[in-house]
Amino acid sequence: MEGEAPASSAEAVERETAERRRERRRTLVQAVLDWSPVLARLTTIVMQHLS
């Protein structure tokens, strides 16, 4: 990294914020994928009950 100007603190904070946002999104997507069979079954039960 020689020859590069050091990043300003604002740029560093923005980069960290973006990384946290990506991590949160990955966690949310993984949770939805993990729970999708359960949610599908629950939806089926509710729809059968309401029919």
PyMOL commands that set and color helices and strands:
alter all, ss='L'
color gray80, all
select helices_A, chain A and resi 9-50
alter helices_A, ss='H'
color red, helices_A
deselect
rebuild
show_as cartoon
